Amino acid sequence: MGSFLGRFIILAVVGVVGVGIIVMLFGTQAEPERANAAPRPVAVFVDQARLDSIALQVSSQGEARPRTQITLVPQVAGRITFVNPDFIEGGFFEAGETLVQIDDADYRLAVTRASAQVAQAQQALTREQAESELAASEWAELGDGEASSLTLREPQLAEARAQLAAANATLQSARLDLQRTRISAPFSGRVRAKNADLGQYVSPGTQLGTVFSTDAILVRLPLTDHELGLLGIPIAYNAADGEGMPVELSATLAGRAQTWQGRITRTDSAIDPQTRVLYAIAEVADPYGAGAQDGAPLAVGLFVTAYITGRDVENAYILPRSALRGQNSVYVAEEGGTLSVRTVEVIDSTAERVVVSSGVLGGEMVITSPIRGASDGMRIQTFDESGEIIAAYSATYDEDPAEGLAETDTDGADSEAVASNG
């Protein structure tokens, strides 16, 4: 019994001491600081809206094509006896230069026969003229009254003249066929394809090859209705000689970036019913001569990118592309550190910049970084591209302003809007 009572007393003492220690610890604990209830400003990156005059530019793409391209075909039949050494794929030739010669022996004989027929017809006509004059003289001496046309041999004379005309026509046809044995192009150019060679027998209509002129290269450029408005091109545009809207064509050729200067000379006569675009025709004159860039001609079949300089816009506001939210919204950093949501009128946009005509002012700071839940009056902390704080457009904040960067949301709705407009 005594042993049990001793144990109880010991446990009671230990319990009292433990409770005392706990009470002492709670009594000496420091009072926790209360969190600041004021919202932390959101850290954002900004850039300045620039007021300037700008020349609008439109980019398009197209394939370089020759202005004139034909297929050479003979008009007479025969065996090919001569082929110009330059009549090969890629060969150059001059206007009127013989490219293919067909055996002309039969056609020379035809000219000789036709010449003989002309001589015979001429002799027959001379004889009939003499007999007609003789008949008229005899009637004047012996006849009475007016002689008939048959008496004066007028029908025979007309027949002789007709025979001479027919013989002359046959001679001209034979000479023409002889000329056609020599095949050439009416322009200077290059050979694109060769389909016939020496010794081959060809008939009228046989395709000998394809050639094109080198005086100009054309590029058909599709333009939407909006792009036509940026350029100020009417639907029925047709530039006068030596004029036209300047265009720069570029492509990578032989591993190097090449550019060529041309002009928009006209537009197609109708809008494409499938794509709903209107094609503008860009022309580069003398692409193998003066129009070549650093010795590199604008080759037929090359796919090029065109940059067309359009109309000038006075007093336009130029913003970074990342400043545009959705279709026509911009966030502006107000002095004192608040955000303002603005609606702008977009004139043009590229992957780098946006041109607007209203909604912002020159010198204002536009926000370029994405923000979650942006609203008018939101407190913001502004930084330039180098990460330096811009005091005039930042909210007053005692702690490190860089901590506010944690408030931005790089995968929020604004990021999606920027991506959709990029």
C-alpha positions as CSV (number, residue, x, y, z in Angstrom):
1,M,0.0,0.0,0.0
2,G,2.8,2.4,0.8
3,S,4.6,1.5,-2.4
4,F,1.5,2.4,-4.4
5,L,1.0,5.7,-2.7
6,G,4.7,6.6,-3.4
7,R,4.3,6.0,-7.1
8,F,1.2,8.1,-7.3
9,I,2.9,11.0,-5.6
10,I,5.8,10.8,-8.0
11,L,3.5,10.8,-11.1
12,A,1.5,13.7,-9.7
13,V,4.7,15.8,-9.2
14,V,5.9,15.0,-12.7
15,G,2.5,16.0,-14.2
16,V,2.5,19.3,-12.4
17,V,6.1,20.1,-13.5
18,G,5.2,19.3,-17.1
19,V,2.1,21.6,-17.1
20,G,4.2,24.4,-15.6
21,I,6.8,24.1,-18.4
22,I,4.1,24.2,-21.1
23,V,2.5,27.3,-19.6
24,M,5.8,29.0,-19.4
25,L,6.6,28.3,-23.0
26,F,3.3,29.7,-24.3
27,G,3.7,32.7,-22.1
28,T,7.1,33.7,-23.5
29,Q,6.2,33.0,-27.2
30,A,6.5,36.2,-29.5
31,E,3.3,37.7,-30.9
32,P,3.1,36.7,-34.7
33,E,3.1,39.6,-37.2
34,R,0.0,40.2,-39.1
35,A,0.2,40.0,-42.9
36,N,-0.2,43.1,-45.0
37,A,-3.7,43.2,-46.3
38,A,-2.8,45.5,-49.2
39,P,-2.6,43.6,-52.6
40,R,0.9,43.3,-54.0
41,P,1.4,45.1,-57.4
42,V,1.8,42.8,-60.4
43,A,5.2,43.1,-62.1
44,V,5.0,43.7,-65.8
45,F,7.3,44.5,-68.7
46,V,6.5,47.6,-70.8
47,D,7.6,49.3,-73.9
48,Q,7.0,52.8,-75.3
49,A,4.4,53.5,-78.0
50,R,6.0,55.4,-80.8
51,L,4.4,58.0,-83.0
52,D,5.7,58.1,-86.5
53,S,4.9,58.1,-90.2
54,I,5.2,54.6,-91.7
55,A,5.0,53.1,-95.2
56,L,2.8,50.0,-95.0
57,Q,4.2,46.8,-96.4
58,V,2.6,43.6,-97.6
59,S,4.3,40.3,-98.1
60,S,3.2,37.6,-100.5
61,Q,4.7,34.6,-102.4
62,G,4.6,33.4,-105.9
63,E,6.5,31.5,-108.6
64,A,8.7,33.2,-111.2
65,R,7.3,32.6,-114.8
66,P,8.4,33.8,-118.2
67,R,6.2,36.5,-119.8
68,T,6.3,34.6,-123.1
69,Q,6.7,30.9,-123.5
70,I,6.0,28.9,-126.7
71,T,6.3,25.3,-128.0
72,L,8.2,25.1,-131.3
73,V,6.4,23.0,-133.9
74,P,7.1,22.7,-137.7
75,Q,4.6,23.7,-140.3
76,V,6.1,21.3,-142.9
77,A,7.2,17.7,-142.9
78,G,10.7,16.4,-143.3
79,R,13.8,15.0,-141.8
80,I,15.8,17.3,-139.4
81,T,19.2,18.0,-141.0
82,F,20.5,20.7,-138.6
83,V,20.1,21.4,-134.9
84,N,21.6,24.6,-133.4
85,P,24.2,23.7,-130.7
86,D,22.4,26.1,-128.4
87,F,19.1,24.3,-128.9
88,I,19.6,22.3,-125.6
89,E,18.0,22.7,-122.2
90,G,19.2,26.0,-120.8
91,G,20.7,27.2,-124.0
92,F,20.5,30.9,-125.0
93,F,19.5,32.1,-128.5
94,E,18.8,35.3,-130.3
95,A,15.6,36.4,-132.1
96,G,15.4,34.9,-135.6
97,E,18.3,32.5,-135.0
98,T,17.8,29.1,-136.8
99,L,17.3,26.5,-134.1
100,V,16.2,23.5,-136.3
101,Q,16.5,23.0,-140.1
102,I,14.3,20.5,-142.0
103,D,15.5,19.0,-145.2
104,D,14.5,21.5,-147.9
105,A,15.4,19.6,-151.1
106,D,11.8,18.8,-151.9
107,Y,10.7,22.3,-151.2
108,R,13.4,23.8,-153.4
109,L,12.1,21.6,-156.2
110,A,8.6,22.8,-155.6
111,V,9.8,26.4,-155.9
112,T,11.4,25.5,-159.2
113,R,8.3,23.9,-160.6
114,A,6.2,26.8,-159.4
115,S,8.6,29.3,-161.1
116,A,8.2,27.3,-164.3
117,Q,4.5,27.5,-164.1
118,V,4.6,31.2,-163.6
119,A,6.8,31.6,-166.7
120,Q,4.4,29.5,-168.7
121,A,1.4,31.4,-167.5
122,Q,3.2,34.7,-168.2
123,Q,3.9,33.5,-171.8
124,A,0.3,32.5,-172.2
125,L,-0.9,35.9,-171.0
126,T,1.4,37.7,-173.3
127,R,0.2,35.6,-176.3
128,E,-3.5,36.3,-175.4
129,Q,-2.8,40.0,-175.0
130,A,-1.3,40.1,-178.5
131,E,-4.1,38.1,-180.0
132,S,-6.7,40.4,-178.3
133,E,-5.0,43.5,-179.7
134,L,-4.9,41.9,-183.1
135,A,-8.6,41.1,-183.0
136,A,-9.4,44.6,-182.0
137,S,-7.4,46.0,-184.9
138,E,-9.0,43.7,-187.4
139,W,-12.5,44.6,-186.2
140,A,-11.7,48.3,-186.4
141,E,-10.7,47.8,-190.1
142,L,-13.4,45.3,-191.2
143,G,-16.1,45.2,-188.7
144,D,-19.3,47.1,-188.4
145,G,-20.7,48.3,-185.1
146,E,-19.4,47.3,-181.6
147,A,-17.4,44.1,-181.3
148,S,-18.5,41.5,-178.8
149,S,-16.2,40.5,-175.9
150,L,-15.7,37.1,-177.5
151,T,-14.6,38.7,-180.8
152,L,-12.0,40.7,-178.8
153,R,-10.9,37.5,-176.9
154,E,-11.6,39.1,-173.6
155,P,-12.6,35.8,-171.9
156,Q,-9.4,34.2,-173.0
157,L,-7.4,37.1,-171.8
158,A,-9.1,37.0,-168.4
159,E,-8.4,33.3,-168.2
160,A,-4.7,33.8,-169.0
161,R,-4.5,36.4,-166.2
162,A,-6.2,34.1,-163.8
163,Q,-3.7,31.3,-164.7
164,L,-0.8,33.7,-164.0
165,A,-2.3,34.7,-160.7
166,A,-2.7,31.1,-159.7
167,A,0.9,30.3,-160.8
168,N,2.2,33.2,-158.7
169,A,0.2,32.0,-155.7
170,T,1.7,28.5,-156.1
171,L,5.2,30.0,-156.3
172,Q,4.6,32.1,-153.1
173,S,3.3,29.0,-151.3
174,A,6.3,27.0,-152.3
175,R,8.7,29.7,-151.2
176,L,6.8,30.0,-147.9
177,D,7.1,26.2,-147.3
178,L,10.8,26.5,-148.1
179,Q,11.2,29.3,-145.5
180,R,9.3,27.1,-143.0
181,T,12.0,24.4,-143.1
182,R,14.0,26.9,-141.0
183,I,12.5,27.0,-137.5
184,S,13.3,29.9,-135.2
185,A,11.7,32.0,-132.4
186,P,10.6,35.7,-132.8
187,F,12.4,36.7,-129.5
188,S,15.6,36.2,-127.7
189,G,15.4,33.7,-124.9
190,R,16.3,30.3,-123.5
191,V,15.4,26.7,-124.2
192,R,13.4,25.1,-121.5
193,A,12.9,21.6,-123.1
194,K,14.1,19.8,-126.2
195,N,12.0,17.1,-127.8
196,A,13.6,16.4,-131.2
197,D,17.1,15.9,-132.6
198,L,19.1,15.5,-135.7
199,G,17.9,12.9,-138.2
200,Q,14.4,12.7,-136.8
201,Y,11.5,12.9,-139.2
202,V,8.8,15.3,-138.1
203,S,5.4,16.3,-139.4
204,P,3.4,19.5,-139.0
205,G,2.5,19.9,-135.3
206,T,5.3,17.7,-133.9
207,Q,6.6,19.3,-130.7
208,L,10.3,20.2,-131.2
209,G,10.8,21.9,-127.8
210,T,9.8,24.7,-125.5
211,V,11.4,28.1,-125.3
212,F,10.8,31.3,-123.4
213,S,11.7,34.9,-123.7
214,T,14.2,36.5,-121.3
215,D,13.0,40.1,-121.6
216,A,10.9,39.9,-118.4
217,I,9.9,37.5,-115.6
218,L,6.5,37.7,-114.1
219,V,5.4,36.6,-110.6
220,R,1.7,36.3,-109.7
221,L,1.2,37.4,-106.1
222,P,-2.1,36.6,-104.3
223,L,-3.5,39.6,-102.3
224,T,-6.4,39.6,-99.9
225,D,-8.9,42.4,-99.7
226,H,-7.2,43.8,-96.6
227,E,-3.8,43.7,-98.3
228,L,-5.2,45.6,-101.3
229,G,-6.4,48.3,-98.9
230,L,-3.0,48.5,-97.3
231,L,-1.4,48.9,-100.7
232,G,-4.1,51.2,-102.2
233,I,-4.3,49.1,-105.3
234,P,-7.6,49.3,-107.2
235,I,-9.2,46.2,-108.5
236,A,-8.5,47.1,-112.2
237,Y,-5.0,48.3,-111.6
238,N,-2.9,48.7,-114.8
239,A,0.3,50.8,-114.5
240,A,1.6,52.8,-117.4
241,D,4.9,52.0,-119.1
242,G,7.9,52.4,-116.9
243,E,5.7,52.9,-113.8
244,G,4.2,50.6,-111.2
245,M,4.4,50.0,-107.5
246,P,7.9,48.9,-106.3
247,V,8.3,45.3,-105.1
248,E,11.3,43.5,-103.7
249,L,11.5,39.8,-104.5
250,S,13.8,37.5,-102.4
251,A,14.7,33.8,-102.3
252,T,17.6,31.6,-101.3
253,L,19.6,30.6,-104.4
254,A,22.7,28.4,-104.2
255,G,22.7,28.8,-100.4
256,R,22.7,32.6,-100.6
257,A,19.9,35.1,-100.0
258,Q,19.2,37.0,-103.2
259,T,16.9,39.9,-103.9
260,W,15.6,41.4,-107.1
261,Q,13.8,44.7,-107.7
262,G,10.6,44.8,-109.7
263,R,7.3,46.5,-110.1
264,I,3.6,45.7,-109.8
265,T,2.3,46.4,-113.4
266,R,-1.3,45.1,-113.3
267,T,-3.8,42.9,-111.5
268,D,-5.8,40.0,-112.8
269,S,-9.1,40.7,-114.5
270,A,-11.1,38.7,-111.8
271,I,-11.0,37.5,-108.2
272,D,-10.1,33.9,-107.9
273,P,-13.4,32.1,-107.0
274,Q,-11.7,29.4,-105.0
275,T,-9.4,31.4,-102.8
276,R,-11.2,34.8,-103.0
277,V,-7.9,36.6,-103.6
278,L,-6.9,38.9,-106.4
279,Y,-3.5,38.3,-108.1
280,A,-1.2,41.2,-108.7
281,I,1.5,40.7,-111.4
282,A,5.0,41.7,-110.5
283,E,7.5,42.2,-113.4
284,V,11.3,42.1,-113.3
285,A,12.7,43.5,-116.5
286,D,15.8,41.9,-118.1
287,P,16.3,39.2,-115.4
288,Y,19.4,37.8,-117.0
289,G,21.0,41.2,-117.6
290,A,20.4,44.5,-115.7
291,G,17.8,42.9,-113.5
292,A,20.1,40.2,-112.2
293,Q,21.3,40.6,-108.6
294,D,25.1,40.1,-108.2
295,G,25.1,38.1,-111.3
296,A,22.3,35.8,-110.1
297,P,19.3,35.9,-112.5
298,L,15.7,35.4,-111.4
299,A,15.3,31.9,-112.7
300,V,12.1,30.6,-114.1
301,G,10.3,28.3,-111.6
302,L,11.9,29.9,-108.5
303,F,9.6,30.4,-105.6
304,V,10.1,33.9,-104.2
305,T,8.8,36.0,-101.3
306,A,7.6,39.5,-102.3
307,Y,7.6,42.6,-100.2
308,I,5.4,45.3,-101.6
309,T,5.7,48.9,-100.3
310,G,2.2,50.4,-100.0
311,R,0.7,53.7,-99.0
312,D,2.1,56.0,-96.3
313,V,0.3,56.5,-93.0
314,E,0.9,59.8,-91.2
315,N,0.7,59.9,-87.4
316,A,0.6,56.2,-86.8
317,Y,1.3,54.6,-83.4
318,I,3.7,51.7,-83.5
319,L,3.7,49.1,-80.8
320,P,5.4,45.8,-80.1
321,R,3.4,42.9,-81.4
322,S,3.2,41.4,-77.9
323,A,1.3,44.5,-76.7
324,L,-1.8,43.5,-78.7
325,R,-4.4,41.5,-76.7
326,G,-7.0,39.6,-78.6
327,Q,-8.1,41.5,-81.7
328,N,-8.0,45.2,-80.6
329,S,-7.1,45.6,-76.9
330,V,-3.9,47.0,-75.4
331,Y,-2.9,47.3,-71.7
332,V,-1.4,50.7,-70.9
333,A,0.7,51.5,-67.8
334,E,-0.6,54.8,-66.3
335,E,1.6,57.1,-64.3
336,G,1.4,56.1,-60.6
337,G,1.3,52.4,-61.2
338,T,-2.1,51.5,-62.5
339,L,-3.2,49.5,-65.5
340,S,-5.6,50.9,-68.1
341,V,-7.4,48.7,-70.7
342,R,-7.6,50.4,-74.1
343,T,-9.4,49.6,-77.3
344,V,-7.3,50.4,-80.4
345,E,-7.9,50.6,-84.1
346,V,-5.4,48.3,-85.8
347,I,-4.2,49.3,-89.3
348,D,-1.6,46.6,-89.8
349,S,0.3,44.0,-87.9
350,T,3.3,41.7,-88.4
351,A,5.1,39.3,-86.3
352,E,7.2,42.1,-84.8
353,R,5.0,45.2,-84.6
354,V,1.5,46.5,-84.6
355,V,0.4,49.8,-86.3
356,V,-2.7,51.5,-84.8
357,S,-4.4,54.8,-85.5
358,S,-6.1,55.4,-82.1
359,G,-6.4,54.2,-78.6
360,V,-2.9,55.1,-77.4
361,L,-0.7,58.2,-77.4
362,G,2.9,58.6,-78.4
363,G,5.2,58.0,-75.5
364,E,2.8,56.0,-73.4
365,M,4.0,52.7,-71.9
366,V,2.2,49.6,-73.2
367,I,2.5,46.3,-71.3
368,T,4.1,43.6,-73.3
369,S,4.1,40.7,-70.8
370,P,1.1,38.5,-70.2
371,I,-1.2,39.3,-67.1
372,R,-3.8,37.1,-65.5
373,G,-7.1,38.8,-64.7
374,A,-6.2,42.2,-66.0
375,S,-8.6,45.0,-65.1
376,D,-8.7,48.8,-65.1
377,G,-7.0,50.3,-62.0
378,M,-4.9,47.2,-61.2
379,R,-1.8,48.1,-59.4
380,I,1.4,47.2,-61.4
381,Q,5.1,47.4,-61.1
382,T,6.8,48.3,-64.4
383,F,10.1,47.1,-65.8
384,D,11.9,47.8,-69.0
385,E,13.4,45.2,-71.3
386,S,16.6,45.2,-69.3
387,G,14.8,44.5,-66.0
388,E,15.2,48.0,-64.6
389,I,12.2,49.4,-62.7
390,I,10.5,52.4,-64.2
391,A,9.5,54.5,-61.2
392,A,7.1,56.9,-62.7
393,Y,4.8,54.1,-63.9
394,S,5.2,51.8,-60.8
395,A,3.1,51.5,-57.7
396,T,4.7,52.5,-54.4
397,Y,6.0,49.3,-52.9
398,D,8.2,48.9,-49.8
399,E,9.5,45.4,-50.5
400,D,11.6,44.1,-53.3
401,P,9.6,44.9,-56.5
402,A,11.1,42.0,-58.3
403,E,9.0,39.7,-56.0
404,G,6.0,40.9,-57.9
405,L,7.1,38.9,-60.9
406,A,5.6,35.9,-59.2
407,E,2.2,37.4,-59.8
408,T,2.5,37.1,-63.7
409,D,1.1,34.1,-65.4
410,T,3.0,33.1,-68.5
411,D,0.4,30.6,-69.6
412,G,-2.7,32.6,-69.0
413,A,-5.4,33.8,-71.3
414,D,-3.4,36.8,-72.5
415,S,-0.5,34.5,-73.6
416,E,-3.0,32.6,-75.7
417,A,-4.3,35.8,-77.2
418,V,-0.8,37.0,-78.1
419,A,0.0,33.6,-79.7
420,S,-3.2,33.7,-81.7
421,N,-2.3,37.1,-83.1
422,G,1.3,36.3,-83.7
